[in-house]
Amino acid sequence: MKKLNKAFYTRDTLTVAKELLGKYLAVNNDEEKMIVKIVETEAYIGPIDKACHTYNNRRTKRTEIMYSSGGYAYIYQIYGMYFCLNVVTENEDAGTAVLIRAGEPIKGVERMAVNRFSKKLNELSKKEILNLTNGPGKLCRALGLDKRQNGSSLLGKELFIFAEDVEEPFQIALSKRIGIDYAEEARDYEWRFYIKDNPYVSVKTNK
């Protein structure tokens, strides 16, 4: 296991979005360690991206963490109930990040089942198991992530991303991002990346 370092996150956002695929997101809490394999990401590049919270270099109290140098967690709430985990990228003042859209449960799946469905793992249907972490809100719910972790360093012990010494080969598929029809021309940017044929991807649009 090799934890990703600062230099990994401070690179070009599109590069980071693609290279996060196949890496492992780990959450350590008082109860149990949970790990998911990252299988789907989306890039958000503030200065030129109308789908991004920092479009045109807009700065607010909520988005200030996006202007840090890469390697921090940006977690925000949508619809008043779901949380989304983003990885801040590039250098200070860039206003860029990568959304972690979906993961494949690896460790601590029993706890994820309780967090998501208030059920034991052996009580879940096959469909519920596939739905544990196959979307940004589902992922955060399963891992117990919310605003408390917003601004956390991904270089620490509680929330971090690591790579295995030997990665299994996979194909990367790309598509337009999901749920941003309001973003004018930015809705057509093919900045969504995912592991082709992985069952935990939120929406299958292989290209």
PyMOL commands that set and color helices and strands:
alter all, ss='L'
color gray80, all
select helices_A, chain A and resi 6-9+13-19+46-48+55-57+64-67+109-117+121-123+126-130+136-143+147-149+181-188
alter helices_A, ss='H'
color red, helices_A
select strands_A, chain A and resi 2-3+24-28+33-45+73-78+82-89+96-107+159-163+172-175+192-195
alter strands_A, ss='S'
color yellow, strands_A
deselect
rebuild
show_as cartoon
